[in-house]
Amino acid sequence: MALVSELSRRDHLGIPGSELDGGITIQDSPQEVIRKISQADARAIQSTAERLDVANFLATVDAWEKAEKIGLIGVASSGYVVMDLQLKLNRLGKN
C-alpha cells in the first residue's frame, strides 16, 4: 500500500516513478523487491555492528540492569515501538 501511495504521489506531482527509494524500480518483480529489501536490511545491521562502541553498549546494559525505573517516550508511530518495549520490560520485571 505504501508503494502504491508513493507512486500516486509522485505521479500527481509529476515526478518520474521509475526509481524508488532503495533502488527498487517499478519493473522489479516481487522476488527482486524482496531481495533488495533484505540486502538493505543486512547492510544496515552490519553497519550498525561495525559502528557499535562495545564499551558504551556494555555501560548502557549495566545501567539498564541497575535501574529501578526506566522512562520511555515515543511520539506518533514510535509510540508503538515504545509500547512494545514497555511490554517486554514488564516481562523482565522492570518498571
N, C-alpha and C positions, 0 to 999 in steps of 0.2 A: 504494500500500500504506500509506503514511503517513497519507493521508486516511482510509482505512478504519479504521486503528488509532485515530486520533484520535476518529472518530465512535463507535467501540465504547467507548472510554474514557469519553467524555462521557455516553454512554447508560448505562453501568454506574454512573457517579457521579450520574446524574440531572440532568446539565447539559444545557440545551436545545442542540441541534446546528444550529439554523437559521443561525447566523452563525459562520463560522470565521475564523481569522486572515487578514488581508489583504483583508477584505471579500468573501471567497469564501463563497457560500452553497450549501446542498445543492441548491437549484433551478438553479444555474448550469449552463449547457451546457459541454461541453469547450472550445468556442471562447471562451466567456466567461471560463472559468478561465485559459486561455492568455493572453487579453487582459489580465486583471487582474494576472497574474504578470509579464508583460512590461512593463506600465506601472510596477509597483512597482520592478522592476529598473532601468528607465530613470530613475526618480526617485532611486533610491539612487546611481546613477552620477553624475547631475547634482549631487546634494547633496554628494557627495564632491569633485567638481571645484570646486564653489563654495567649499568649506571648506579646500581644499588650500593650504598655505603653500608657495609655489613656492621660496622661498629655502631652507627646510628640506628640501624634496624634492631640490633640486639638491645640497645638502650631503650628504644621505644617499646619493645616487647616486655622488657623488665618493668618499665613504668606502668604499662597496662596491667601487668600481673599484680603489682603492688597497689594499684588504685582501688579505693573503696567505691568510688562513683566515677562514671565516665559520661561526659556530656557529649551529646551528638546533635548536630544541626544539619538540616537538609532543606533546601528550598526547591519548589517545583518538582521536577522528576527525580532529583537527587534525594528528595524526601522519601521516596520508595526504597532507595538504597539504604538510607539511614534506618528505616523501619525494619528492613531485613537484618541489618547488623544488630539492631536492638534485640530482635528475637533470638539471634544466635548468641549474643552476650548473656541474655537471660538464661538460656540453656546451660551456660557455663557458670551461672551463679553471680554474674556481675550486674550491678545496678547502673 
